[in-house]
Amino acid sequence: MESNYKEADVLYKEILKELPAHSDTWQNYAMMLEQSQNWDAAIKARKEHTRVNPTADSLVSLSYMLIFTDSKEALTQASLAVEAAEKEPYGYLNFYKQWEEDARHYHQLMKENRSQEAYDFIMESEHADYFRHL
């Protein structure tokens, strides 16, 4: 399995060198990096994905990835996801607003050095299924 991830990483990098603005490739590459638990590279890939495709979904996915490493930036990305959702016709605005509220509360708890309470809170969020996936 490890060698499959290494091979896939090489192939994704080759494709992205040729097609640096291909949103689906960035999305799939980020997901592969998450599955292989290469978190730093996954965050970088998610950032590139949001650069080429700044949709509410891509922004909230980046926010999820950042919540445990940079709660302030996770909150920023959550806010951007809400802004993007307001412009999209899909009707999931409340979903993104709830995540923004959760990210804001989590960030506040972290600023107050209440990390266990913050972690417990975020794991109870309706968005926690994403974290269980990781």
Phi, psi and omega per residue, in radians:
M1 nan -0.745 -3.139
E2 -0.992 -0.764 -3.129
S3 -1.175 -0.541 3.089
N4 -1.106 -0.714 3.105
Y5 -1.141 -0.701 3.129
K6 -1.121 -0.760 3.105
E7 -1.111 -0.776 3.138
A8 -1.085 -0.715 3.125
D9 -1.030 -0.792 3.125
V10 -1.073 -0.795 -3.120
L11 -1.138 -0.762 3.105
Y12 -1.055 -0.758 3.134
K13 -1.081 -0.674 3.094
E14 -1.119 -0.783 -3.138
I15 -1.112 -0.771 -3.097
L16 -1.218 -0.440 3.044
K17 -1.160 -0.663 3.139
E18 -1.406 -0.609 -3.067
L19 -2.259 1.189 -3.025
P20 -1.156 -0.253 -3.126
A21 -1.878 0.307 -3.106
H22 -1.495 1.802 -3.022
S23 -1.026 -0.811 -3.096
D24 -1.097 -0.627 3.123
T25 -1.162 -0.745 3.083
W26 -1.068 -0.742 3.131
Q27 -1.062 -0.867 -3.114
N28 -1.160 -0.662 3.098
Y29 -1.097 -0.791 3.116
A30 -1.053 -0.747 -3.141
M31 -1.125 -0.695 3.101
M32 -1.112 -0.717 3.124
L33 -1.151 -0.642 3.066
E34 -1.119 -0.778 -3.140
Q35 -1.083 -0.596 3.121
S36 -1.511 0.052 3.110
Q37 1.047 0.607 3.053
N38 -1.664 1.334 -2.920
W39 -1.109 -0.762 -3.127
D40 -1.089 -0.794 3.123
A41 -1.177 -0.614 3.115
A42 -1.105 -0.734 3.111
I43 -1.115 -0.755 3.110
K44 -1.071 -0.727 3.127
A45 -1.157 -0.691 3.096
R46 -1.112 -0.677 3.104
K47 -1.098 -0.730 3.093
E48 -1.138 -0.696 3.122
H49 -1.057 -0.759 3.129
T50 -1.213 -0.496 3.101
R51 -1.145 -0.751 -3.095
V52 -1.551 -0.297 -3.091
N53 -2.561 1.301 -3.048
P54 -1.382 1.080 3.092
T55 -1.574 2.910 3.096
A56 -1.011 -0.732 -3.135
D57 -1.106 -0.773 -3.119
S58 -1.187 -0.656 3.140
L59 -1.199 -0.709 3.137
V60 -1.216 -0.600 3.084
S61 -1.099 -0.714 3.070
L62 -1.125 -0.743 3.119
S63 -1.014 -0.774 3.099
Y64 -1.007 -0.778 -3.101
M65 -1.118 -0.559 -3.050
L66 -1.527 -0.249 -2.943
I67 -0.965 -0.675 -3.085
F68 -1.559 -0.230 -3.114
T69 -1.896 -0.498 -3.111
D70 -2.669 1.440 -3.022
S71 -1.098 -0.532 3.113
K72 -1.174 -0.797 3.117
E73 -1.200 -0.587 3.067
A74 -1.065 -0.725 3.101
L75 -1.139 -0.734 3.104
T76 -1.024 -0.817 -3.135
Q77 -1.161 -0.616 3.079
A78 -1.103 -0.725 3.109
S79 -1.127 -0.698 3.085
L80 -1.135 -0.607 3.095
A81 -1.116 -0.705 3.094
V82 -1.099 -0.794 3.116
E83 -1.031 -0.750 3.128
A84 -1.158 -0.705 -3.126
A85 -1.126 -0.550 3.108
E86 -1.132 -0.401 -3.129
K87 -1.689 -0.196 -3.091
E88 -1.658 2.562 -3.049
P89 -1.505 0.219 -2.955
Y90 -1.445 -0.386 3.090
G91 1.471 0.317 3.135
Y92 -1.750 0.357 -3.049
L93 -0.971 -0.744 -3.138
N94 -1.066 -0.626 3.090
F95 -1.036 -0.830 -3.130
Y96 -1.223 -0.657 3.101
K97 -1.112 -0.686 3.122
Q98 -1.118 -0.730 3.100
W99 -1.112 -0.713 3.113
E100 -1.045 -0.764 3.102
E101 -1.089 -0.749 3.120
D102 -1.114 -0.762 3.128
A103 -1.121 -0.659 3.118
R104 -1.122 -0.789 -3.139
H105 -1.143 -0.765 3.113
Y106 -1.029 -0.824 -3.141
H107 -1.054 -0.738 3.133
Q108 -1.089 -0.769 3.107
L109 -1.090 -0.693 3.121
M110 -1.145 -0.699 3.096
K111 -1.075 -0.549 3.141
E112 -1.522 0.177 -3.131
N113 1.017 0.642 3.097
R114 -1.937 1.018 -2.974
S115 -1.122 -0.692 3.134
Q116 -1.142 -0.727 3.094
E117 -1.115 -0.688 3.115
A118 -1.096 -0.822 -3.133
Y119 -1.090 -0.813 3.113
D120 -1.026 -0.744 -3.139
F121 -1.078 -0.871 -3.039
I122 -1.189 -0.522 3.117
M123 -1.279 -0.284 3.075
E124 -1.610 -0.134 3.134
S125 -1.086 2.629 3.067
E126 -1.098 -0.269 3.126
H127 -1.540 0.000 -3.033
A128 -1.120 -0.380 3.100
D129 -0.982 -0.580 3.107
Y130 -1.088 -0.748 -3.102
F131 -1.210 -0.603 3.090
R132 -1.153 -0.542 3.099
H133 -1.135 -0.665 3.137
L134 -1.280 nan nan
